[in-house]
Amino acid sequence: MSILRLLPLLIVLTGCSSLGYYAQLGEGQWQLLDARRPVAQLLADPQQPAALRQRLRLSQEARDFASRQLGLPDNRSYRLYADLKRPYVVWNLFATAEFSLEPLTHCFPIAGCVAYRGYFDEQRARGAAALLRVQGLDTEVAGVEAYSTLGWFDDPLLNSMLTWSDARVAGLIFHELAHQRLYLPGDTAFNESFARFVEEEGLRQWRHARGLPPPQLHLARQREQFVELVLSSRQRLETLYAQPLPVAVMRAAKQAEFQRLRRDYQALRDGPWHGDGRFDGWFARPLNNARLLPFGLYEQWVPAFAALFAEAGRDWARFYARVGELARLSEEQRRQALAALQPRD
């Protein structure tokens, strides 16, 4: 498929109003598709580095497990490999108003409305972010090592993924195939929480099947506490932004909240975590509203999906059927049903 043939399809998929934007989408997607090679071919080639073949072999074991044990699509996705010669495949641009945690959304016919805009070129993403900052918006540009076309193309494994641990590679495959299994246009929190649950439960079953010990509980708990810390800050900011305060007062209070978030993290790191600074990198950069956005999108309904899986007798087919029923509800009905499934404190 040439880039000229791909471009009209991407225009349909994105519905974007900027020719320059979907031109870079077309070019980037074409480069990714053109770089793909069958994993089976690479595994059979003794000229390929042994380390690469070992990582690809592990990925195919996880890929087989995904379809055989987790009921995820059995297709050519993640049975191909592409080396893009860069650390990220796309850069996502998040943006909010100065005193809001509502994302600037972008609506596409296939994916629905999402809370970010993706760029295959980092400088384009940062240039777009600079223009939004001139308008007074908070922005965040985040590199993404992998992404899904929701089954429109055969998504490949990427060089950016193969530096990860075995568990992270397997989890990514489970997560992205979950998007292919079920995706509800316009409801990012539903889609990402569903895929995150499939990833986490899939990894538990994957480790058990391979006779591996469960992940270290203290690391999982640290991640939970980090997310809880950020979500608490989000809630306080939402309360702040709802108040009719003068701009200068609101701006000072906003910065005070981010300073509190840093102090709370340092207290957690230097106290119960005994100096473990695994999230120091996240706090090393300036904080703003846009940097908090993914935390409300990717974690919100994971406990609800865990409860639904238990109600389905831990049977994947029954679970997916139940998730499909939720997807057919109205947005308000779906939120109410998920809220009812959330564990009570």
C-alpha positions as CSV (number, residue, x, y, z in Angstrom):
1,M,0.0,0.0,0.0
2,S,1.5,3.3,-1.0
3,I,1.3,6.5,1.1
4,L,-1.0,8.0,-1.5
5,R,-3.4,5.1,-1.0
6,L,-3.0,5.2,2.8
7,L,-3.7,8.9,3.1
8,P,-7.4,8.9,2.2
9,L,-8.0,6.1,4.6
10,L,-6.3,8.0,7.4
11,I,-8.4,11.1,6.6
12,V,-11.5,9.0,7.0
13,L,-10.1,7.4,10.2
14,T,-9.1,10.7,11.8
15,G,-11.6,13.2,10.6
16,C,-9.0,15.9,11.2
17,S,-9.4,19.3,9.8
18,S,-5.6,19.9,9.2
19,L,-4.1,18.6,6.0
20,G,-0.6,18.9,7.6
21,Y,-1.7,16.8,10.6
22,Y,-3.1,13.9,8.6
23,A,-0.2,14.1,6.1
24,Q,2.2,13.3,8.9
25,L,-0.1,10.5,10.1
26,G,-0.1,9.0,6.6
27,E,3.7,9.3,6.3
28,G,4.3,7.9,9.8
29,Q,1.9,5.0,9.4
30,W,3.3,4.1,6.0
31,Q,6.9,4.0,7.4
32,L,5.7,1.7,10.2
33,L,3.9,-0.6,7.8
34,D,6.8,-0.7,5.4
35,A,9.3,-1.6,8.2
36,R,7.4,-4.7,9.2
37,R,8.9,-8.2,8.9
38,P,7.4,-11.6,9.8
39,V,8.7,-12.7,13.2
40,A,8.8,-16.3,12.0
41,Q,11.2,-15.2,9.2
42,L,13.5,-13.4,11.6
43,L,13.5,-16.3,14.1
44,A,14.6,-18.7,11.2
45,D,17.4,-16.3,10.1
46,P,20.7,-17.2,11.9
47,Q,22.2,-13.9,10.8
48,Q,19.8,-12.1,13.2
49,P,21.3,-11.2,16.6
50,A,20.8,-13.9,19.2
51,A,19.4,-11.4,21.7
52,L,16.8,-10.2,19.2
53,R,15.7,-13.7,18.4
54,Q,15.4,-14.5,22.1
55,R,13.2,-11.5,22.7
56,L,11.0,-12.3,19.7
57,R,10.7,-15.9,20.7
58,L,9.4,-14.8,24.1
59,S,7.0,-12.4,22.5
60,Q,5.5,-15.2,20.4
61,E,4.9,-17.3,23.4
62,A,3.0,-14.5,25.0
63,R,1.2,-13.9,21.7
64,D,0.1,-17.6,21.6
65,F,-1.0,-17.4,25.2
66,A,-3.1,-14.3,24.5
67,S,-5.3,-16.0,22.0
68,R,-5.2,-19.6,23.4
69,Q,-5.8,-18.7,27.1
70,L,-7.2,-15.2,27.3
71,G,-9.6,-15.3,24.4
72,L,-8.0,-12.4,22.6
73,P,-8.0,-12.0,18.7
74,D,-5.9,-14.6,16.8
75,N,-4.6,-12.6,13.8
76,R,-1.2,-11.3,12.5
77,S,-0.9,-8.5,15.0
78,Y,2.3,-8.8,17.0
79,R,3.5,-11.6,14.7
80,L,5.4,-9.0,12.8
81,Y,8.4,-6.9,13.9
82,A,9.5,-3.3,12.9
83,D,12.6,-1.5,13.9
84,L,11.9,2.2,13.6
85,K,15.3,3.2,14.8
86,R,13.9,5.5,17.5
87,P,12.8,5.1,21.1
88,Y,9.1,5.9,20.6
89,V,6.6,5.2,17.8
90,V,4.4,8.2,18.5
91,W,4.2,11.2,20.8
92,N,0.9,12.1,22.3
93,L,0.0,15.7,23.0
94,F,-2.4,16.3,26.0
95,A,-3.8,19.8,26.7
96,T,-6.1,21.4,29.2
97,A,-7.2,24.9,30.1
98,E,-5.2,26.6,32.8
99,F,-7.8,26.1,35.5
100,S,-9.4,22.8,34.3
101,L,-8.7,19.1,34.3
102,E,-11.0,18.5,31.3
103,P,-8.8,17.5,28.4
104,L,-8.9,19.2,25.0
105,T,-10.5,16.4,23.0
106,H,-10.1,15.3,19.4
107,C,-12.9,13.3,17.7
108,F,-12.4,10.7,15.0
109,P,-15.0,8.6,13.2
110,I,-13.5,5.3,14.2
111,A,-11.8,6.0,17.6
112,G,-14.4,8.5,18.8
113,C,-13.3,11.4,21.0
114,V,-9.9,10.9,22.7
115,A,-8.0,13.1,25.2
116,Y,-4.9,13.5,23.1
117,R,-3.5,14.0,19.6
118,G,-0.8,11.7,18.3
119,Y,2.2,12.6,16.2
120,F,4.8,10.4,14.5
121,D,7.4,13.2,14.8
122,E,8.4,14.5,18.2
123,Q,9.2,18.0,16.9
124,R,5.8,18.4,15.3
125,A,4.2,17.4,18.7
126,R,6.3,19.9,20.6
127,G,5.6,22.6,18.0
128,A,1.9,22.0,18.4
129,A,2.3,22.1,22.2
130,A,4.1,25.4,22.0
131,L,1.2,26.9,20.0
132,L,-1.3,25.7,22.6
133,R,0.8,27.2,25.4
134,V,0.7,30.6,23.7
135,Q,-3.0,30.3,24.0
136,G,-2.7,29.8,27.8
137,L,-3.2,26.0,27.9
138,D,-1.3,23.5,30.0
139,T,0.3,20.8,27.8
140,E,2.2,17.5,28.0
141,V,4.0,15.7,25.3
142,A,4.5,12.0,26.1
143,G,6.5,9.4,24.1
144,V,4.6,6.2,23.5
145,E,6.6,2.9,22.8
146,A,3.6,1.1,21.3
147,Y,0.1,1.7,20.0
148,S,-2.8,-0.1,18.4
149,T,-4.7,0.6,15.2
150,L,-7.6,-1.4,16.7
151,G,-7.3,-4.1,14.0
152,W,-7.3,-1.8,11.0
153,F,-3.7,-2.9,10.3
154,D,-1.6,-5.8,11.5
155,D,0.2,-4.1,14.4
156,P,3.9,-5.1,14.7
157,L,6.1,-5.6,17.7
158,L,8.5,-2.6,17.8
159,N,12.2,-2.2,18.7
160,S,11.1,0.2,21.4
161,M,9.2,-2.7,23.2
162,L,12.0,-5.3,23.2
163,T,14.2,-3.5,25.7
164,W,11.4,-4.1,28.3
165,S,11.1,-7.0,30.8
166,D,9.4,-10.2,29.7
167,A,6.4,-9.3,31.8
168,R,6.0,-5.8,30.3
169,V,6.3,-7.2,26.7
170,A,3.6,-9.8,27.5
171,G,1.4,-7.2,29.2
172,L,1.6,-4.8,26.3
173,I,0.5,-7.6,23.9
174,F,-2.4,-8.5,26.2
175,H,-3.4,-4.8,26.5
176,E,-3.3,-3.9,22.9
177,L,-5.1,-7.1,21.8
178,A,-7.8,-6.2,24.4
179,H,-8.5,-3.0,22.4
180,Q,-9.0,-5.1,19.3
181,R,-11.3,-7.4,21.2
182,L,-13.6,-4.5,22.4
183,Y,-13.3,-0.8,21.8
184,L,-16.0,1.8,22.5
185,P,-15.5,5.0,20.5
186,G,-15.5,8.1,22.7
187,D,-15.1,6.4,26.2
188,T,-11.4,6.5,26.9
189,A,-11.8,5.6,30.6
190,F,-13.9,2.5,29.8
191,N,-11.5,1.4,27.0
192,E,-8.3,1.9,28.9
193,S,-9.5,0.5,32.2
194,F,-10.8,-2.6,30.4
195,A,-7.5,-3.1,28.6
196,R,-5.5,-2.5,31.8
197,F,-7.5,-5.1,33.6
198,V,-7.0,-7.7,30.8
199,E,-3.3,-6.8,30.9
200,E,-3.0,-7.3,34.7
201,E,-5.1,-10.4,35.0
202,G,-3.5,-11.8,31.8
203,L,-0.1,-11.3,33.4
204,R,-1.1,-13.1,36.6
205,Q,-2.3,-16.1,34.5
206,W,0.8,-15.9,32.3
207,R,3.2,-16.0,35.3
208,H,1.3,-18.9,36.9
209,A,1.4,-20.9,33.6
210,R,5.1,-20.4,33.4
211,G,5.7,-21.4,37.0
212,L,7.0,-17.9,37.9
213,P,6.5,-16.3,41.3
214,P,3.9,-13.5,41.5
215,P,5.3,-9.9,41.2
216,Q,6.8,-8.4,44.2
217,L,3.9,-7.1,46.2
218,H,5.7,-4.0,47.6
219,L,6.4,-2.8,44.0
220,A,2.7,-3.1,43.0
221,R,1.7,-1.4,46.2
222,Q,4.1,1.5,45.6
223,R,2.6,2.0,42.1
224,E,-0.9,2.0,43.7
225,Q,0.2,4.6,46.3
226,F,1.7,6.8,43.6
227,V,-1.5,6.7,41.5
228,E,-3.6,7.4,44.6
229,L,-1.3,10.4,45.4
230,V,-1.8,11.9,42.0
231,L,-5.6,11.2,41.9
232,S,-5.9,12.9,45.3
233,S,-4.1,15.9,43.9
234,R,-6.5,15.9,40.9
235,Q,-9.5,15.9,43.2
236,R,-8.2,18.9,45.2
237,L,-7.5,20.8,42.0
238,E,-11.0,20.1,40.7
239,T,-12.4,21.5,43.9
240,L,-10.2,24.5,43.6
241,Y,-11.1,25.2,40.0
242,A,-14.8,25.1,40.8
243,Q,-14.4,28.2,43.1
244,P,-15.0,31.7,41.9
245,L,-11.6,33.1,42.7
246,P,-9.6,35.9,41.0
247,V,-7.1,34.6,38.4
248,A,-4.0,35.6,40.4
249,V,-5.3,33.8,43.6
250,M,-6.3,30.7,41.6
251,R,-2.9,30.6,39.9
252,A,-1.1,30.8,43.3
253,A,-3.3,28.1,44.8
254,K,-2.7,25.9,41.8
255,Q,1.1,26.1,42.2
256,A,0.7,25.5,46.0
257,E,-1.1,22.3,45.2
258,F,1.6,21.1,42.9
259,Q,4.2,21.9,45.6
260,R,2.1,19.8,48.1
261,L,2.0,16.9,45.6
262,R,5.8,17.0,45.5
263,R,6.1,17.1,49.3
264,D,3.7,14.3,49.7
265,Y,5.7,12.1,47.3
266,Q,8.9,12.9,49.0
267,A,7.4,11.9,52.4
268,L,6.2,8.6,50.9
269,R,9.6,8.0,49.2
270,D,11.7,8.8,52.2
271,G,9.4,7.2,54.7
272,P,7.5,3.9,53.9
273,W,9.4,3.3,50.7
274,H,12.9,3.6,52.4
275,G,14.3,5.9,49.8
276,D,13.1,4.0,46.7
277,G,12.9,6.8,44.1
278,R,11.4,4.8,41.2
279,F,9.0,7.7,40.4
280,D,11.6,10.5,40.8
281,G,11.8,10.9,37.0
282,W,8.1,11.7,36.8
283,F,8.5,14.5,39.3
284,A,11.7,15.8,37.8
285,R,9.8,17.8,35.2
286,P,7.4,20.8,35.8
287,L,3.9,19.8,36.9
288,N,0.7,21.0,35.3
289,N,-2.9,19.9,34.7
290,A,-2.1,18.1,31.4
291,R,0.5,15.8,33.1
292,L,-2.3,14.5,35.5
293,L,-4.7,13.6,32.7
294,P,-3.6,10.0,32.0
295,F,-4.2,9.0,35.7
296,G,-7.9,9.6,35.5
297,L,-8.2,7.8,32.2
298,Y,-6.2,4.5,32.6
299,E,-7.0,3.5,36.2
300,Q,-10.6,4.6,37.0
301,W,-12.6,1.4,36.4
302,V,-10.0,-1.3,36.8
303,P,-11.4,-2.5,40.1
304,A,-14.9,-2.6,38.5
305,F,-13.7,-4.9,35.7
306,A,-12.0,-7.1,38.3
307,A,-15.3,-7.5,40.1
308,L,-17.1,-8.2,36.8
309,F,-14.5,-10.9,36.0
310,A,-15.1,-12.5,39.4
311,E,-18.9,-12.4,38.9
312,A,-18.3,-14.1,35.5
313,G,-16.6,-17.0,37.3
314,R,-13.2,-16.0,36.0
315,D,-14.3,-17.2,32.6
316,W,-13.0,-15.0,29.8
317,A,-15.8,-15.7,27.3
318,R,-18.5,-14.9,29.9
319,F,-16.5,-11.8,31.0
320,Y,-16.2,-10.4,27.5
321,A,-19.9,-11.0,27.0
322,R,-20.7,-9.0,30.1
323,V,-18.3,-6.2,29.0
324,G,-20.1,-6.1,25.7
325,E,-23.4,-5.7,27.5
326,L,-21.9,-2.7,29.3
327,A,-20.7,-1.2,26.1
328,R,-24.2,-1.3,24.7
329,L,-25.6,0.9,27.5
330,S,-25.9,4.6,27.3
331,E,-23.0,6.5,28.7
332,E,-24.8,7.4,32.0
333,Q,-26.1,3.8,32.4
334,R,-22.6,2.4,31.8
335,R,-21.1,4.7,34.4
336,Q,-23.7,3.8,36.9
337,A,-23.2,0.1,36.3
338,L,-19.4,0.4,36.7
339,A,-19.8,2.5,39.8
340,A,-22.0,-0.2,41.3
341,L,-19.2,-2.8,40.6
342,Q,-16.5,-0.7,42.3
343,P,-15.4,-2.1,45.6
344,R,-16.5,-0.1,48.6
345,D,-13.9,1.2,51.0
